[in-house]
Amino acid sequence: MKNSILLFFLLAITQCTPKKENQKQSADSNSGAIALFNGKDLTGWHADVPALDETDTLPFPFIIRDSVLVSLGEPRGHLITDSVFSNYRLTYQYRFVGEPGNCGVLVHASTPRALYDMFPKSMEVQMMHENAGDFWCIVEDITVPDMEERRGPKEEWGITEGMKRRILNLTDGSEKPLGEWNDMMVECVGDSVKVWVNGDLVNFGYSCTASKGQIALQAEGSEVEFYNLQLTPITTLTK
């Protein structure tokens, strides 16, 4: 199914966005990358871990190990930037440690604990093993080409508990074998969000209901390492 969806997607994206060479020129013309993680401590970040409200004897789920930012997976919660961002390219490397698992990066995050008393209002870029690049709508919404093929029946779509919030990515086989580092790039420009995994364009959405917000990393049950988290502002937009 993904091959036919990808063909439809490629046709649609040429109508909805600038030509690929113009996109590359626009992004590459912007310098001044910001290191979101300094390799030493969590300066610039704060955590929201609901279970720690009840007891402070639980381990803190985000640590630094050998200059790498590690999400231990439990207790579950989020590590959130102090700053709000818009119009940027986010790049980072990640890998699961030991077992395949689940995690995600949230863009345009705002109201904390808006879903299941856990997830901040946001758009999730999925990192779950073999599903990297899926979108999950978390009290925000987004449109993609061929929505019903990738999200399910329209009457079941929604952005809150119990609704179809997952939008499938467009490729299989973009992720590297378990234990190897994956490169992920997320570009948020205006109301559009694009995702690349190891150089493959795996998802594209537009008419997102948010265009700015914080960035959040998940602790969602699995140990995962993050490295070289950088944000590059995009200030010259190609029309």
C-alpha positions in Angstrom: 0.0 0.0 0.0 2.8 2.4 0.9 4.2 2.3 -2.7 0.9 3.6 -4.2 0.6 6.1 -1.4 4.1 7.3 -2.0 3.4 7.9 -5.7 0.3 9.9 -4.8 2.3 11.8 -2.3 5.0 12.7 -4.7 2.5 14.0 -7.2 0.7 16.0 -4.5 3.7 17.5 -2.9 4.9 19.0 -6.2 1.6 21.0 -6.3 1.5 21.9 -2.6 5.2 22.9 -2.1 8.1 24.5 -3.9 10.2 22.5 -6.2 12.7 20.3 -4.3 15.8 22.2 -5.5 14.2 25.4 -4.1 13.4 23.8 -0.8 17.0 22.7 -0.5 18.3 26.2 -1.5 16.0 27.8 1.1 17.1 25.5 3.9 20.8 25.6 3.0 20.8 29.4 2.8 20.2 29.6 6.5 23.0 29.4 9.0 23.4 29.8 12.7 22.6 26.3 14.0 21.7 26.2 17.8 22.9 23.3 19.9 19.9 22.3 22.0 21.9 19.9 24.1 25.4 20.9 25.4 26.6 17.4 26.2 27.0 18.2 29.9 23.7 19.0 31.6 20.0 19.8 30.8 20.5 23.6 30.5 17.6 24.9 28.4 15.3 22.1 29.2 12.8 21.2 31.9 10.9 17.9 32.6 7.3 17.1 33.1 7.0 13.6 34.6 3.6 13.1 36.2 4.6 10.2 38.4 7.2 12.4 40.2 4.3 14.5 41.5 3.3 11.6 43.7 6.8 10.5 44.9 10.3 11.8 44.5 11.9 8.4 45.1 11.5 7.4 41.4 14.5 7.8 39.2 14.6 10.9 36.9 14.0 9.5 33.4 16.5 11.7 31.5 20.2 11.5 32.1 23.5 12.3 30.4 25.8 9.4 29.8 29.1 9.8 27.9 28.0 13.2 26.5 24.8 11.5 25.1 21.3 12.5 26.3 19.5 9.3 27.4 15.7 8.8 27.9 15.5 5.8 30.2 11.8 5.3 29.3 10.4 5.2 32.8 8.8 6.9 34.6 7.1 8.3 31.6 7.0 11.9 30.8 8.7 14.6 28.6 11.8 16.7 28.5 10.8 20.1 27.1 12.7 23.0 25.8 12.4 26.2 27.8 12.2 28.2 24.6 9.4 28.4 22.0 10.5 27.9 18.3 9.0 28.5 14.9 10.3 28.2 11.3 13.2 25.8 11.9 15.0 22.6 11.0 15.6 20.2 13.8 18.3 17.5 13.3 19.5 14.8 15.6 20.7 11.2 15.8 19.0 8.5 17.9 19.2 4.8 18.6 17.4 2.4 20.8 19.5 0.7 23.5 19.1 -3.1 23.8 15.6 -3.8 22.7 13.5 -2.1 20.0 11.2 0.4 21.5 9.0 3.4 21.4 9.8 7.2 21.7 9.0 10.4 19.8 9.9 14.0 19.4 7.1 16.5 19.8 7.0 19.8 17.9 4.8 22.8 18.5 4.3 21.6 22.1 2.3 23.9 24.4 -0.3 23.0 27.0 1.1 20.4 29.3 -0.8 17.1 30.1 -3.4 17.9 27.5 -3.9 14.2 26.5 -4.3 11.3 28.9 -2.9 13.6 31.6 0.5 13.0 30.2 1.2 14.4 26.7 1.5 18.1 26.0 -0.6 19.6 23.2 1.7 19.1 20.1 2.4 17.2 16.9 4.4 14.0 17.5 7.0 12.8 15.1 7.1 9.1 15.9 10.4 7.3 16.5 9.0 3.9 17.4 11.1 1.1 15.9 9.9 0.4 12.3 7.4 3.3 12.5 9.7 6.3 12.4 8.2 9.3 10.8 4.5 8.6 11.6 2.6 11.6 12.8 0.5 11.4 16.0 -1.9 14.3 16.5 -2.0 15.4 20.2 -4.8 18.0 20.5 -3.4 19.5 17.3 -4.1 18.4 13.8 -2.4 18.2 10.4 -3.4 17.4 6.8 -1.5 15.0 4.5 -2.1 13.8 1.0 -4.3 10.7 0.8 -5.6 11.1 4.4 -8.1 8.3 4.5 -5.5 5.7 3.2 -3.1 6.8 5.9 -5.4 7.7 8.9 -8.5 5.6 8.4 -12.2 6.5 8.0 -12.8 10.2 8.2 -15.5 9.9 10.7 -13.0 8.3 13.2 -10.4 11.1 12.9 -9.8 13.2 16.0 -7.1 14.8 18.1 -8.2 13.6 21.6 -8.5 10.3 23.5 -10.1 7.4 21.6 -9.9 8.9 18.1 -7.7 8.0 15.2 -4.7 10.3 15.8 -2.0 8.3 13.9 -1.1 9.2 10.3 1.2 6.6 8.7 4.5 7.5 7.2 5.3 6.8 3.5 8.2 4.4 3.5 9.4 1.0 4.7 13.0 0.3 5.4 14.3 3.8 6.1 15.5 3.0 9.6 18.9 1.4 10.3 19.3 -1.9 12.1 18.7 -1.9 15.8 21.6 -0.4 17.7 22.8 1.8 14.9 22.4 5.5 14.9 19.5 7.0 12.8 19.5 10.5 11.4 16.2 12.3 11.8 15.4 15.8 10.4 12.2 17.6 11.0 11.5 20.9 9.2 8.7 23.1 10.5 7.9 26.1 8.3 4.7 28.0 8.8 2.0 25.4 9.1 3.9 22.6 7.3 5.9 19.8 8.9 8.3 17.5 6.9 10.3 14.6 8.2 13.3 12.8 6.9 14.8 9.5 8.3 18.3 8.7 7.1 17.9 11.0 4.1 14.5 9.6 3.0 11.6 12.0 3.0 9.1 9.9 5.0 6.3 12.3 5.8 4.9 15.7 4.9 1.9 17.5 6.4 0.4 21.0 5.9 -2.4 23.1 7.4 -1.1 22.2 10.9 -3.2 23.8 13.6 0.0 25.1 15.3 3.0 26.8 13.8 5.2 27.4 16.9 5.8 25.9 20.3 8.3 24.0 22.4 10.2 20.8 21.4 9.8 17.8 23.7 11.5 14.4 23.9 9.6 11.5 25.3 10.2 8.9 28.0 7.8 6.3 26.7 8.8 2.9 28.0 12.1 2.3 26.1 15.7 3.4 26.6 16.8 5.6 23.7 19.9 7.8 23.2 19.9 11.2 21.5 23.0 12.9 20.1 23.8 16.1 18.3 20.5 17.8 18.8 20.6 21.0 16.7 18.1 23.6 15.6 18.7 25.8 12.6 16.3 28.8 12.2 14.8 29.2 8.7 14.5 32.9 8.0 14.4 32.9 4.2 11.3 31.2 2.9 11.0 30.3 -0.8 7.6 30.9 -2.3 
